[in-house]
Amino acid sequence: MTDFAIVETEIRVKAAPDRAFTLFTANIGDWWPVASNSVYKGTVAFEGSELVERSGDRVAVWAEVVRWDPPSALGLTWHAGHDATRTTDILVTFTPDGAETLVHLAHTGWERLLEGEQASEEYAQGWPPVLNEYSEMFD
């Protein structure tokens, strides 16, 4: 049995946690890099308890919300580009640090995927640039 590492990344943003959480969730379509990180290169938004990408009549559910605790945490079962039988887990936390917020993303559950080691390596490379796009919302 392989032990899978937690894929983690974090950034600091110049905002209080409530604004950081809102921009992460309500404004995800404004900052998510769909050109490089999407199924259809469509639009991305939280719709009820799901994170969904839409392009014309095509729909891809990327994740289900399992924890919605504004402004401190967001938990997702993640399966972007796949059906919901192949999920991993994401926990994003928003921790106040003076006038800034530390945004920490932890991605786990790789052992549930047949290609878990490869997927974790790809996401370890992919999450930092995605969060950098998010951080540009605060410039």
N, CA, C and O atoms as a MOPAC input file, in Angstrom:
PM7 MOZYME 1SCF
protein

 N      0.83300 1    -1.17500 1     0.00000 1
 C      0.00000 1     0.00000 1     0.00000 1
 C      0.88700 1     1.25000 1     0.00000 1
 O      1.85200 1     1.34300 1     0.75800 1
 N      0.54500 1     2.19200 1    -0.85100 1
 C      1.30500 1     3.42500 1    -0.97500 1
 C      0.73500 1     4.48200 1    -0.03700 1
 O     -0.48100 1     4.64600 1     0.06500 1
 N      1.62300 1     5.19400 1     0.64500 1
 C      1.20000 1     6.34500 1     1.44000 1
 C      1.25600 1     7.56500 1     0.53900 1
 O      2.29900 1     7.87900 1    -0.03400 1
 N      0.13600 1     8.24700 1     0.41600 1
 C      0.06300 1     9.41500 1    -0.43900 1
 C      0.24400 1    10.66900 1     0.38800 1
 O     -0.34500 1    10.82000 1     1.45800 1
 N      1.05700 1    11.55400 1    -0.11800 1
 C      1.28500 1    12.82200 1     0.56100 1
 C      0.07200 1    13.73000 1     0.39400 1
 O     -0.67700 1    13.62900 1    -0.57800 1
 N     -0.09700 1    14.60400 1     1.35300 1
 C     -1.10400 1    15.64900 1     1.22100 1
 C     -0.52600 1    16.70600 1     0.29800 1
 O      0.59800 1    17.16700 1     0.49800 1
 N     -1.28700 1    17.08700 1    -0.70600 1
 C     -0.87700 1    18.19200 1    -1.56200 1
 C     -1.35400 1    19.46000 1    -0.87400 1
 O     -2.55100 1    19.65100 1    -0.65700 1
 N     -0.40600 1    20.32500 1    -0.53300 1
 C     -0.74500 1    21.55000 1     0.18100 1
 C     -0.09500 1    22.75300 1    -0.48100 1
 O      1.01800 1    22.67300 1    -1.00200 1
 N     -0.79500 1    23.84200 1    -0.45100 1
 C     -0.24800 1    25.12400 1    -0.88200 1
 C     -0.97600 1    26.22000 1    -0.12200 1
 O     -2.12000 1    26.04900 1     0.29700 1
 N     -0.30100 1    27.34200 1     0.04800 1
 C     -0.93300 1    28.45300 1     0.73700 1
 C     -0.41100 1    29.76900 1     0.18700 1
 O      0.68800 1    29.85800 1    -0.36100 1
 N     -1.24400 1    30.78600 1     0.35600 1
 C     -0.89100 1    32.14000 1    -0.04100 1
 C     -1.45900 1    33.10500 1     0.98700 1
 O     -2.35800 1    32.75800 1     1.75300 1
 N     -0.93200 1    34.29900 1     0.99500 1
 C     -1.47500 1    35.38000 1     1.81400 1
 C     -2.14300 1    36.37200 1     0.88100 1
 O     -1.61700 1    36.70900 1    -0.17900 1
 N     -3.31600 1    36.83300 1     1.30000 1
 C     -4.02000 1    37.84500 1     0.51800 1
 C     -4.28600 1    39.05200 1     1.41200 1
 O     -4.43500 1    38.92900 1     2.62800 1
 N     -4.33900 1    40.20800 1     0.78300 1
 C     -4.51700 1    41.46800 1     1.51800 1
 C     -6.00100 1    41.75700 1     1.69700 1
 O     -6.57100 1    42.63900 1     1.05400 1
 N     -6.60700 1    40.98300 1     2.59400 1
 C     -8.03200 1    41.13100 1     2.88500 1
 C     -8.35000 1    40.36600 1     4.16000 1
 O     -7.61100 1    39.47100 1     4.57000 1
 N     -9.45700 1    40.73700 1     4.77400 1
 C     -9.96400 1    39.99100 1     5.92600 1
 C    -10.54300 1    38.66000 1     5.43700 1
 O    -10.88900 1    38.53500 1     4.26300 1
 N    -10.65100 1    37.66900 1     6.32200 1
 C    -11.15900 1    36.36100 1     5.91300 1
 C    -12.53100 1    36.39400 1     5.23500 1
 O    -12.76500 1    35.62800 1     4.30100 1
 N    -13.44200 1    37.26300 1     5.68300 1
 C    -14.76000 1    37.27000 1     5.04800 1
 C    -14.67200 1    37.67900 1     3.58100 1
 O    -15.35300 1    37.09200 1     2.74100 1
 N    -13.86000 1    38.65900 1     3.26400 1
 C    -13.68700 1    39.06400 1     1.85800 1
 C    -12.93300 1    37.98400 1     1.07800 1
 O    -13.28200 1    37.68700 1    -0.06500 1
 N    -11.90100 1    37.39700 1     1.69100 1
 C    -11.13300 1    36.33700 1     1.02700 1
 C    -12.03400 1    35.15000 1     0.69100 1
 O    -11.95800 1    34.60400 1    -0.41000 1
 N    -12.88100 1    34.75100 1     1.63200 1
 C    -13.80500 1    33.63000 1     1.40400 1
 C    -14.79300 1    33.97000 1     0.29000 1
 O    -15.04000 1    33.15700 1    -0.60100 1
 N    -15.35400 1    35.17500 1     0.34800 1
 C    -16.33400 1    35.58100 1    -0.66900 1
 C    -15.71800 1    35.62200 1    -2.05500 1
 O    -16.32600 1    35.14100 1    -3.01100 1
 N    -14.52300 1    36.18500 1    -2.18500 1
 C    -13.88800 1    36.23600 1    -3.50300 1
 C    -13.51400 1    34.83600 1    -3.99700 1
 O    -13.54700 1    34.56700 1    -5.19800 1
 N    -13.16200 1    33.95400 1    -3.07000 1
 C    -12.83300 1    32.57900 1    -3.46300 1
 C    -14.06500 1    31.85600 1    -3.98400 1
 O    -13.98200 1    31.11600 1    -4.96400 1
 N    -15.19400 1    32.06100 1    -3.34600 1
 C    -16.38900 1    31.28800 1    -3.67800 1
 C    -17.31200 1    32.01800 1    -4.65400 1
 O    -17.54800 1    31.52900 1    -5.75900 1
 N    -17.83200 1    33.16800 1    -4.26400 1
 C    -18.80400 1    33.87600 1    -5.10500 1
 C    -18.18800 1    34.39700 1    -6.39600 1
 O    -18.88900 1    34.57700 1    -7.39100 1
 N    -16.87600 1    34.64000 1    -6.38500 1
 C    -16.20600 1    35.19500 1    -7.55800 1
 C    -15.27200 1    34.20600 1    -8.24000 1
 O    -14.38700 1    34.62100 1    -8.98800 1
 N    -15.44300 1    32.92500 1    -8.00400 1
 C    -14.52900 1    31.93700 1    -8.57200 1
 C    -14.48500 1    32.01400 1   -10.10400 1
 O    -13.44900 1    31.73900 1   -10.71100 1
 N    -15.58200 1    32.37700 1   -10.71200 1
 C    -15.61100 1    32.50300 1   -12.16900 1
 C    -14.77500 1    33.65200 1   -12.69100 1
 O    -14.40900 1    33.66800 1   -13.86700 1
 N    -14.46500 1    34.61800 1   -11.83300 1
 C    -13.64500 1    35.75900 1   -12.23400 1
 C    -12.15500 1    35.45300 1   -12.20100 1
 O    -11.38100 1    36.09100 1   -12.91500 1
 N    -11.74000 1    34.49400 1   -11.38900 1
 C    -10.30700 1    34.25400 1   -11.24600 1
 C     -9.84300 1    32.86100 1   -11.67000 1
 O     -8.65200 1    32.66700 1   -11.91500 1
 N    -10.73800 1    31.90000 1   -11.76100 1
 C    -10.30000 1    30.54100 1   -12.09800 1
 C     -9.73800 1    30.52300 1   -13.52100 1
 O    -10.38500 1    31.03000 1   -14.43700 1
 N     -8.55000 1    29.95100 1   -13.72400 1
 C     -7.93200 1    29.93200 1   -15.06000 1
 C     -8.52500 1    28.84200 1   -15.96800 1
 O     -7.91200 1    27.79600 1   -16.17800 1
 N     -9.72100 1    29.10400 1   -16.49700 1
 C    -10.40700 1    28.08900 1   -17.30500 1
 C     -9.65100 1    27.74900 1   -18.58600 1
 O     -9.80100 1    26.64200 1   -19.10500 1
 N     -8.86200 1    28.64800 1   -19.09600 1
 C     -8.11700 1    28.35400 1   -20.32800 1
 C     -7.15400 1    27.18500 1   -20.13400 1
 O     -6.90900 1    26.41900 1   -21.06700 1
 N     -6.61200 1    27.04800 1   -18.93200 1
 C     -5.64900 1    25.97600 1   -18.68000 1
 C     -6.14600 1    24.91300 1   -17.71200 1
 O     -5.58000 1    23.82100 1   -17.66400 1
 N     -7.18800 1    25.20200 1   -16.94000 1
 C     -7.63700 1    24.28400 1   -15.89400 1
 C     -9.15000 1    24.14300 1   -15.91000 1
 O     -9.83800 1    24.64800 1   -15.02300 1
 N     -9.66000 1    23.46000 1   -16.91500 1
 C    -11.10500 1    23.23400 1   -16.98200 1
 C    -11.38800 1    22.05100 1   -17.89100 1
 O    -10.48700 1    21.51000 1   -18.53200 1
 N    -12.63300 1    21.66400 1   -17.93600 1
 C    -13.06200 1    20.57000 1   -18.80400 1
 C    -13.43500 1    21.11100 1   -20.18200 1
 O    -12.99800 1    20.57200 1   -21.19900 1
 N    -14.24200 1    22.17600 1   -20.22000 1
 C    -14.77100 1    22.70900 1   -21.47700 1
 C    -14.30900 1    24.12700 1   -21.80800 1
 O    -14.70700 1    24.68600 1   -22.83000 1
 N    -13.46700 1    24.71400 1   -20.94400 1
 C    -13.08300 1    26.12100 1   -21.10000 1
 C    -14.30100 1    27.03200 1   -21.02900 1
 O    -14.41700 1    28.01800 1   -21.75700 1
 N    -15.21200 1    26.66400 1   -20.11700 1
 C    -16.46800 1    27.39900 1   -19.95600 1
 C    -16.41300 1    28.36200 1   -18.79300 1
 O    -15.38100 1    28.98200 1   -18.53500 1
 N    -17.52400 1    28.48600 1   -18.09200 1
 C    -17.60200 1    29.33600 1   -16.90800 1
 C    -17.75100 1    28.45300 1   -15.67800 1
 O    -18.33900 1    27.37400 1   -15.74200 1
 N    -17.21700 1    28.91900 1   -14.57000 1
 C    -17.19800 1    28.14100 1   -13.33500 1
 C    -17.93500 1    28.92300 1   -12.24900 1
 O    -17.74900 1    30.13200 1   -12.10900 1
 N    -18.77000 1    28.22300 1   -11.48200 1
 C    -19.49200 1    28.86900 1   -10.38800 1
 C    -19.98000 1    27.82300 1    -9.39400 1
 O    -20.19400 1    26.66100 1    -9.73600 1
 N    -20.14900 1    28.27300 1    -8.14800 1
 C    -20.82700 1    27.44300 1    -7.16500 1
 C    -22.31500 1    27.58500 1    -7.42000 1
 O    -22.84100 1    28.69600 1    -7.48300 1
 N    -22.98800 1    26.45600 1    -7.56500 1
 C    -24.44100 1    26.42300 1    -7.76900 1
 C    -25.01600 1    25.52600 1    -6.68600 1
 O    -24.91100 1    24.30100 1    -6.75700 1
 N    -25.61700 1    26.14200 1    -5.69400 1
 C    -26.11400 1    25.35600 1    -4.56800 1
 C    -24.95300 1    24.66200 1    -3.88200 1
 O    -24.01500 1    25.32100 1    -3.43700 1
 N    -25.00200 1    23.35600 1    -3.79200 1
 C    -23.94900 1    22.59800 1    -3.11100 1
 C    -22.93900 1    21.98100 1    -4.08000 1
 O    -22.24000 1    21.03200 1    -3.72500 1
 N    -22.86000 1    22.51500 1    -5.29900 1
 C    -21.92600 1    21.98400 1    -6.28900 1
 C    -21.07800 1    23.09300 1    -6.89900 1
 O    -21.49900 1    24.24600 1    -6.99000 1
 N    -19.87000 1    22.71400 1    -7.31400 1
 C    -19.02700 1    23.58300 1    -8.13400 1
 C    -19.15700 1    23.06100 1    -9.55700 1
 O    -18.85000 1    21.90200 1    -9.83800 1
 N    -19.62000 1    23.94000 1   -10.45700 1
 C    -20.03400 1    23.51500 1   -11.79400 1
 C    -19.34200 1    24.34600 1   -12.85800 1
 O    -19.14600 1    25.55100 1   -12.70200 1
 N    -18.97900 1    23.68200 1   -13.93800 1
 C    -18.50600 1    24.37200 1   -15.13700 1
 C    -19.56700 1    24.21100 1   -16.21500 1
 O    -20.09600 1    23.11800 1   -16.42000 1
 N    -19.87700 1    25.31000 1   -16.90600 1
 C    -20.85100 1    25.28800 1   -17.99500 1
 C    -20.23300 1    25.87700 1   -19.25000 1
 O    -19.48800 1    26.85500 1   -19.20200 1
 N    -20.56200 1    25.25600 1   -20.37500 1
 C    -20.16800 1    25.77700 1   -21.67900 1
 C    -21.26300 1    25.38100 1   -22.65800 1
 O    -21.36600 1    24.22200 1   -23.05900 1
 N    -22.08200 1    26.36200 1   -23.04000 1
 C    -23.23700 1    26.05000 1   -23.88300 1
 C    -24.14900 1    25.09800 1   -23.14600 1
 O    -24.56300 1    25.36900 1   -22.01900 1
 N    -24.46700 1    23.96800 1   -23.78700 1
 C    -25.33700 1    22.98100 1   -23.13400 1
 C    -24.54600 1    21.90500 1   -22.39200 1
 O    -25.13000 1    20.95700 1   -21.86700 1
 N    -23.22600 1    22.04700 1   -22.34700 1
 C    -22.38900 1    21.06900 1   -21.63500 1
 C    -22.19500 1    21.50500 1   -20.18900 1
 O    -21.98100 1    22.68300 1   -19.90500 1
 N    -22.27300 1    20.54600 1   -19.28900 1
 C    -22.14100 1    20.80500 1   -17.85400 1
 C    -21.20300 1    19.76100 1   -17.25800 1
 O    -21.33600 1    18.56500 1   -17.52000 1
 N    -20.25900 1    20.23100 1   -16.45700 1
 C    -19.38200 1    19.33000 1   -15.71500 1
 C    -19.42800 1    19.73800 1   -14.24100 1
 O    -19.07500 1    20.86400 1   -13.88900 1
 N    -19.86300 1    18.82200 1   -13.39400 1
 C    -19.81800 1    19.06800 1   -11.95300 1
 C    -18.41200 1    18.70300 1   -11.50300 1
 O    -17.96800 1    17.56500 1   -11.66000 1
 N    -17.72500 1    19.68000 1   -10.94500 1
 C    -16.34500 1    19.47100 1   -10.49800 1
 C    -16.26900 1    18.96200 1    -9.06900 1
 O    -15.37300 1    18.19200 1    -8.72400 1
 N    -17.22300 1    19.39800 1    -8.22900 1
 C    -17.12200 1    19.08000 1    -6.80400 1
 C    -18.45800 1    19.27800 1    -6.11100 1
 O    -19.33000 1    20.00200 1    -6.59100 1
 N    -18.59600 1    18.61700 1    -4.97100 1
 C    -19.72300 1    18.84000 1    -4.07500 1
 C    -19.18900 1    19.50600 1    -2.81500 1
 O    -18.11600 1    19.16300 1    -2.31800 1
 N    -19.95200 1    20.45800 1    -2.31300 1
 C    -19.58200 1    21.14200 1    -1.07700 1
 C    -19.95400 1    20.24600 1     0.09600 1
 O    -21.11100 1    19.85300 1     0.24500 1
 N    -18.97100 1    19.92500 1     0.92500 1
 C    -19.21700 1    19.11400 1     2.11900 1
 C    -19.02000 1    19.92200 1     3.39900 1
 O    -19.39900 1    19.49400 1     4.49000 1
 N    -18.41700 1    21.10500 1     3.23900 1
 C    -18.26400 1    22.00500 1     4.38600 1
 C    -18.31200 1    23.44000 1     3.87200 1
 O    -17.52300 1    23.82800 1     3.01100 1
 N    -19.22800 1    24.20800 1     4.39900 1
 C    -19.38300 1    25.61400 1     4.04500 1
 C    -19.43100 1    26.36400 1     5.36500 1
 O    -20.47800 1    26.44100 1     6.00800 1
 N    -18.30800 1    26.90800 1     5.75900 1
 C    -18.17500 1    27.53800 1     7.05600 1
 C    -17.53200 1    28.92200 1     6.90300 1
 O    -16.40200 1    29.14000 1     7.34100 1
 N    -18.27800 1    29.87300 1     6.26600 1
 C    -17.69800 1    31.19500 1     6.05000 1
 C    -17.47700 1    31.92400 1     7.37200 1
 O    -18.31100 1    31.80400 1     8.27000 1
 N    -16.42200 1    32.65100 1     7.52300 1
 C    -15.37900 1    32.87700 1     6.52800 1
 C    -14.14100 1    32.01500 1     6.75300 1
 O    -13.06200 1    32.35400 1     6.26800 1
 N    -14.27800 1    30.89600 1     7.48700 1
 C    -13.07200 1    30.15700 1     7.87100 1
 C    -12.73100 1    28.94000 1     7.03200 1
 O    -11.55000 1    28.60900 1     6.92300 1
 N    -13.71200 1    28.24400 1     6.42300 1
 C    -13.35900 1    26.99900 1     5.73500 1
 C    -14.36200 1    26.62300 1     4.64700 1
 O    -15.55400 1    26.92200 1     4.72200 1
 N    -13.82000 1    25.95500 1     3.63700 1
 C    -14.59900 1    25.39300 1     2.53700 1
 C    -14.07500 1    23.99000 1     2.28800 1
 O    -12.87800 1    23.80400 1     2.06500 1
 N    -14.96500 1    22.99300 1     2.32500 1
 C    -14.57500 1    21.61400 1     2.04700 1
 C    -15.30900 1    21.09600 1     0.83300 1
 O    -16.50500 1    21.33700 1     0.66800 1
 N    -14.58300 1    20.37500 1    -0.02600 1
 C    -15.15000 1    19.85400 1    -1.27200 1
 C    -14.76600 1    18.39600 1    -1.48900 1
 O    -13.66300 1    17.97800 1    -1.13700 1
 N    -15.67800 1    17.62700 1    -2.06700 1
 C    -15.28800 1    16.35400 1    -2.66300 1
 C    -15.04100 1    16.68200 1    -4.13400 1
 O    -15.94800 1    17.14300 1    -4.82700 1
 N    -13.84200 1    16.45200 1    -4.60500 1
 C    -13.34800 1    16.95300 1    -5.88800 1
 C    -13.26400 1    15.82400 1    -6.91300 1
 O    -12.72700 1    14.75200 1    -6.63300 1
 N    -13.79900 1    16.08300 1    -8.09600 1
 C    -13.71200 1    15.10000 1    -9.18500 1
 C    -13.78000 1    15.78400 1   -10.54100 1
 O    -14.40800 1    15.26500 1   -11.46400 1
 N    -13.14800 1    16.93600 1   -10.67200 1
 C    -13.20800 1    17.72400 1   -11.90900 1
 C    -12.83800 1    16.87200 1   -13.11800 1
 O    -11.76200 1    16.27700 1   -13.17500 1
 N    -13.74900 1    16.82800 1   -14.07500 1
 C    -13.51000 1    16.06700 1   -15.29000 1
 C    -13.84700 1    14.59600 1   -15.18600 1
 O    -13.67600 1    13.85500 1   -16.15400 1
 N    -14.32000 1    14.15700 1   -14.03400 1
 C    -14.64900 1    12.73800 1   -13.81900 1
 C    -15.99700 1    12.63400 1   -13.12300 1
 O    -16.52300 1    13.62600 1   -12.61700 1
 N    -16.55300 1    11.42400 1   -13.10000 1
 C    -17.81600 1    11.26900 1   -12.38500 1
 C    -17.54400 1    11.20700 1   -10.87700 1
 O    -16.39900 1    11.07000 1   -10.44600 1
 N    -18.59600 1    11.30800 1   -10.10300 1
 C    -18.47800 1    11.44400 1    -8.65700 1
 C    -18.04200 1    10.16100 1    -7.94400 1
 O    -17.95800 1    10.14800 1    -6.71600 1
 N    -17.76700 1     9.09500 1    -8.67700 1
 C    -17.25600 1     7.88800 1    -8.03700 1
 C    -15.74300 1     7.96000 1    -7.84900 1
 O    -15.16000 1     7.08600 1    -7.20800 1
 N    -15.10700 1     8.98000 1    -8.39500 1
 C    -13.64900 1     9.13300 1    -8.29800 1
 C    -13.32100 1    10.46100 1    -7.62500 1
 O    -12.80600 1    11.37200 1    -8.27300 1
 N    -13.61300 1    10.58000 1    -6.33700 1
 C    -13.42400 1    11.84900 1    -5.64600 1
 C    -12.16400 1    11.86600 1    -4.78700 1
 O    -11.70600 1    10.84100 1    -4.28200 1
 N    -11.63200 1    13.06000 1    -4.64700 1
 C    -10.61800 1    13.35900 1    -3.64600 1
 C    -11.21200 1    14.45200 1    -2.75800 1
 O    -12.34100 1    14.89000 1    -2.97800 1
 N    -10.45900 1    14.88300 1    -1.77000 1
 C    -10.98300 1    15.85300 1    -0.80600 1
 C    -10.13300 1    17.11400 1    -0.79500 1
 O     -8.90300 1    17.05200 1    -0.82200 1
 N    -10.80400 1    18.25400 1    -0.75500 1
 C    -10.11800 1    19.53500 1    -0.66000 1
 C    -10.68100 1    20.27900 1     0.54600 1
 O    -11.89300 1    20.34500 1     0.75100 1
 N     -9.77100 1    20.83500 1     1.33400 1
 C    -10.14700 1    21.72000 1     2.42700 1
 C     -9.36900 1    23.01500 1     2.23700 1
 O     -8.13800 1    23.01700 1     2.22000 1
 N    -10.10100 1    24.11400 1     2.09600 1
 C     -9.49700 1    25.43500 1     1.99300 1
 C     -9.84900 1    26.18500 1     3.27400 1
 O    -11.02300 1    26.31900 1     3.61900 1
 N     -8.82300 1    26.67200 1     3.97900 1
 C     -9.05500 1    27.43400 1     5.19600 1
 C     -8.58800 1    28.86800 1     5.00400 1
 O     -7.67000 1    29.14600 1     4.23300 1
 N     -9.24100 1    29.76700 1     5.72300 1
 C     -8.98500 1    31.20100 1     5.64400 1
 C     -8.71000 1    31.68000 1     7.06600 1
 O     -9.63100 1    31.81600 1     7.87000 1
 N     -7.43600 1    31.93500 1     7.37200 1
 C     -7.01800 1    32.26500 1     8.72900 1
 C     -6.55400 1    33.71400 1     8.79600 1
 O     -5.66100 1    34.11100 1     8.04700 1
 N     -7.15100 1    34.51200 1     9.68800 1
 C     -6.72400 1    35.91000 1     9.79500 1
 C     -5.27400 1    36.00300 1    10.25900 1
 O     -4.82200 1    35.22800 1    11.10200 1
 N     -4.56200 1    36.96400 1     9.69400 1
 C     -3.18400 1    37.23300 1    10.07600 1
 C     -2.96700 1    38.73800 1     9.95000 1
 O     -2.49700 1    39.22700 1     8.92300 1
 N     -3.31500 1    39.45800 1    11.00600 1
 C     -3.26300 1    40.91500 1    10.95500 1
 C     -4.27500 1    41.42400 1     9.94700 1
 O     -5.45100 1    41.06600 1    10.00900 1
 N     -3.82400 1    42.26000 1     9.01700 1
 C     -4.69600 1    42.80800 1     7.97100 1
 C     -4.81100 1    41.87400 1     6.77500 1
 O     -5.48100 1    42.19700 1     5.79400 1
 N     -4.16500 1    40.72700 1     6.85200 1
 C     -4.16900 1    39.75900 1     5.75100 1
 C     -4.88000 1    38.47300 1     6.17000 1
 O     -5.26900 1    38.29300 1     7.32400 1
 N     -5.03200 1    37.58900 1     5.18600 1
 C     -5.58700 1    36.26000 1     5.43200 1
 C     -4.66500 1    35.22500 1     4.81400 1
 O     -4.24500 1    35.36200 1     3.66500 1
 N     -4.35300 1    34.19100 1     5.57900 1
 C     -3.60200 1    33.05600 1     5.07200 1
 C     -4.62200 1    32.07400 1     4.49500 1
 O     -5.48300 1    31.56600 1     5.21300 1
 N     -4.51500 1    31.81800 1     3.20800 1
 C     -5.40400 1    30.87800 1     2.52800 1
 C     -4.60800 1    29.60100 1     2.30600 1
 O     -3.60500 1    29.59600 1     1.59200 1
 N     -5.06400 1    28.52700 1     2.92200 1
 C     -4.35100 1    27.24700 1     2.87500 1
 C     -5.24900 1    26.21400 1     2.20600 1
 O     -6.40100 1    26.03700 1     2.60000 1
 N     -4.72000 1    25.53700 1     1.19800 1
 C     -5.45700 1    24.49100 1     0.48800 1
 C     -4.75700 1    23.16200 1     0.73100 1
 O     -3.55900 1    23.03200 1     0.48100 1
 N     -5.50200 1    22.17500 1     1.21900 1
 C     -4.99900 1    20.81300 1     1.42800 1
 C     -5.85200 1    19.86400 1     0.58700 1
 O     -7.07800 1    19.85500 1     0.69500 1
 N     -5.19200 1    19.07000 1    -0.24600 1
 C     -5.87500 1    18.14700 1    -1.15700 1
 C     -5.42900 1    16.73500 1    -0.81100 1
 O     -4.24100 1    16.42000 1    -0.87500 1
 N     -6.38200 1    15.88400 1    -0.44400 1
 C     -6.09800 1    14.52200 1     0.01400 1
 C     -7.03700 1    13.53200 1    -0.69000 1
 O     -7.85500 1    13.90900 1    -1.52900 1
 N     -6.89000 1    12.26000 1    -0.32100 1
 C     -7.77400 1    11.21800 1    -0.83900 1
 C     -7.24600 1    10.52200 1    -2.08100 1
 O     -7.99300 1     9.82800 1    -2.77100 1
 N     -5.97500 1    10.70000 1    -2.36500 1
 C     -5.37700 1    10.12300 1    -3.58300 1
 C     -5.45100 1     8.60600 1    -3.60900 1
 O     -5.47200 1     8.00700 1    -4.68400 1
 N     -5.49200 1     7.98000 1    -2.44900 1
 C     -5.52700 1     6.51300 1    -2.38100 1
 C     -6.80100 1     5.94000 1    -3.00100 1
 O     -6.85200 1     4.74800 1    -3.30400 1
 N     -7.82500 1     6.76700 1    -3.19300 1
 C     -9.07200 1     6.29500 1    -3.80100 1
 C     -8.99600 1     6.24600 1    -5.32700 1
 O     -9.90400 1     5.72400 1    -5.97400 1
 N     -7.93900 1     6.77600 1    -5.89600 1
 C     -7.80500 1     6.79600 1    -7.34800 1
 C     -6.81200 1     5.73300 1    -7.80400 1
 O     -5.79900 1     5.50000 1    -7.14500 1
 N     -7.10200 1     5.09500 1    -8.92400 1
 C     -6.16500 1     4.11900 1    -9.46800 1
 C     -4.84100 1     4.77900 1    -9.81900 1
 O     -3.77900 1     4.19100 1    -9.61500 1
 N     -4.89700 1     5.99300 1   -10.34300 1
 C     -3.70300 1     6.73800 1   -10.73300 1
 C     -3.38500 1     7.81800 1    -9.70200 1
 O     -2.97100 1     8.92100 1   -10.06000 1
 N     -3.58000 1     7.50000 1    -8.43000 1
 C     -3.46300 1     8.48800 1    -7.35900 1
 C     -2.12000 1     9.16700 1    -7.26400 1
 O     -2.05900 1    10.37700 1    -7.04800 1
 N     -1.04200 1     8.42400 1    -7.41900 1
 C      0.27900 1     9.04000 1    -7.30500 1
 C      0.50700 1    10.05600 1    -8.42300 1
 O      0.99800 1    11.15800 1    -8.17800 1
 N      0.15100 1     9.68200 1    -9.64300 1
 C      0.29700 1    10.60000 1   -10.77100 1
 C     -0.60200 1    11.82800 1   -10.59400 1
 O     -0.17100 1    12.95500 1   -10.83700 1
 N     -1.83800 1    11.61000 1   -10.17400 1
 C     -2.77200 1    12.72400 1    -9.98600 1
 C     -2.26900 1    13.67000 1    -8.90200 1
 O     -2.34700 1    14.88700 1    -9.06600 1
 N     -1.75400 1    13.13200 1    -7.79700 1
 C     -1.27000 1    14.00600 1    -6.72000 1
 C     -0.07800 1    14.83100 1    -7.19400 1
 O      0.05300 1    15.99800 1    -6.82400 1
 N      0.78100 1    14.24600 1    -7.99900 1
 C      1.92700 1    14.99500 1    -8.53800 1
 C      1.45900 1    16.10700 1    -9.47100 1
 O      2.00300 1    17.21100 1    -9.44200 1
 N      0.45600 1    15.82500 1   -10.29600 1
 C     -0.06700 1    16.83900 1   -11.20600 1
 C     -0.72100 1    17.99000 1   -10.43500 1
 O     -0.50200 1    19.15800 1   -10.75700 1
 N     -1.50900 1    17.66400 1    -9.43500 1
 C     -2.15700 1    18.70900 1    -8.64100 1
 C     -1.14700 1    19.49200 1    -7.80800 1
 O     -1.33100 1    20.68800 1    -7.58100 1
 N     -0.08500 1    18.83500 1    -7.35200 1
 C      0.95700 1    19.55400 1    -6.60500 1
 C      1.58200 1    20.63900 1    -7.47600 1
 O      1.97900 1    21.68900 1    -6.96900 1
 N      1.67000 1    20.39600 1    -8.77000 1
 C      2.17800 1    21.40500 1    -9.70700 1
 C      1.09300 1    22.38900 1   -10.11100 1
 O      1.39400 1    23.54100 1   -10.42300 1
 N     -0.16000 1    21.96000 1   -10.11100 1
 C     -1.25000 1    22.78000 1   -10.61900 1
 C     -1.84700 1    23.76800 1    -9.64000 1
 O     -2.23600 1    24.86600 1   -10.03800 1
 N     -1.92900 1    23.40400 1    -8.35500 1
 C     -2.59000 1    24.30000 1    -7.40100 1
 C     -1.88300 1    25.64000 1    -7.20400 1
 O     -2.56700 1    26.66200 1    -7.14200 1
 N     -0.55100 1    25.69500 1    -7.10300 1
 C      0.07700 1    27.00800 1    -6.90200 1
 C     -0.28100 1    28.04600 1    -7.97300 1
 O     -0.61900 1    29.17200 1    -7.60700 1
 N     -0.22500 1    27.73300 1    -9.27300 1
 C     -0.62200 1    28.75200 1   -10.24400 1
 C     -2.11300 1    29.10600 1   -10.17700 1
 O     -2.48900 1    30.24600 1   -10.44900 1
 N     -2.95100 1    28.14800 1    -9.82100 1
 C     -4.38200 1    28.44900 1    -9.67700 1
 C     -4.58200 1    29.44600 1    -8.54100 1
 O     -5.30600 1    30.42900 1    -8.69800 1
 N     -3.94200 1    29.19800 1    -7.39300 1
 C     -4.09300 1    30.12800 1    -6.26900 1
 C     -3.43300 1    31.47300 1    -6.56000 1
 O     -3.86600 1    32.49700 1    -6.02900 1
 N     -2.41100 1    31.48700 1    -7.37900 1
 C     -1.83200 1    32.77500 1    -7.78100 1
 C     -2.83300 1    33.60200 1    -8.56400 1
 O     -2.88400 1    34.82200 1    -8.40800 1
 N     -3.63000 1    32.95700 1    -9.40600 1
 C     -4.68800 1    33.67200 1   -10.13400 1
 C     -5.67800 1    34.28000 1    -9.14000 1
 O     -6.09900 1    35.42700 1    -9.28800 1
 N     -6.03700 1    33.50600 1    -8.14000 1
 C     -6.93800 1    33.99800 1    -7.08700 1
 C     -6.32600 1    35.20600 1    -6.37100 1
 O     -7.01200 1    36.19900 1    -6.13000 1
 N     -5.05200 1    35.12300 1    -6.03700 1
 C     -4.40600 1    36.19800 1    -5.27800 1
 C     -4.37500 1    37.50400 1    -6.05700 1
 O     -4.30600 1    38.57600 1    -5.45600 1
 N     -4.42300 1    37.43400 1    -7.38100 1
 C     -4.42600 1    38.65000 1    -8.19700 1
 C     -5.71400 1    39.45500 1    -8.03100 1
 O     -5.75700 1    40.63100 1    -8.39500 1
 N     -6.75600 1    38.84000 1    -7.48900 1
 C     -8.00000 1    39.56800 1    -7.20800 1
 C     -7.78000 1    40.64700 1    -6.14200 1
 O     -8.59500 1    41.56000 1    -6.01000 1
 N     -6.70200 1    40.54900 1    -5.39700 1
 C     -6.45700 1    41.45300 1    -4.28000 1
 C     -5.44500 1    42.54200 1    -4.60100 1
 O     -5.15500 1    43.38600 1    -3.75300 1
 N     -4.90400 1    42.53400 1    -5.81400 1
 C     -3.90900 1    43.55300 1    -6.20700 1
 C     -4.56800 1    44.86400 1    -6.59100 1
 O     -3.87900 1    45.82100 1    -6.94400 1

